[in-house]
Amino acid sequence: ELALIDQHAAHERIRFEKLKKRASDRAENGYSQSLLIPEAVAFLSENRIRLEQRLPVLEKIGFEAEIFGDDKLLFRSVPSEWGN
């Protein structure tokens, strides 16, 4: 038998599973890592309300994020499992 594994996809899956476990454990004992330079991510302005509703979920799993301007989400910290 021969198994081919996409290492990048496998790593993403491992990170996803860690974040999912953190969310199910209520993230009481997880740590966040502050970013030296906050990362801004653009989104469509019509999605702003849905994004604002989901910010508590992001915080629960270890992200510190806030709405920045009309169409950007600013990440100030990420879960420690997120890595580099």
Secondary structure, DSSP 8 states (H G I E B T S, - for coil): ------HHHHHHHHHHHHHHHHHHTTTSS--EEEEEEEEEEE--GGGHHHHHHHHHHHHHTT-EEEEETTTEEEEEEEEGGG--
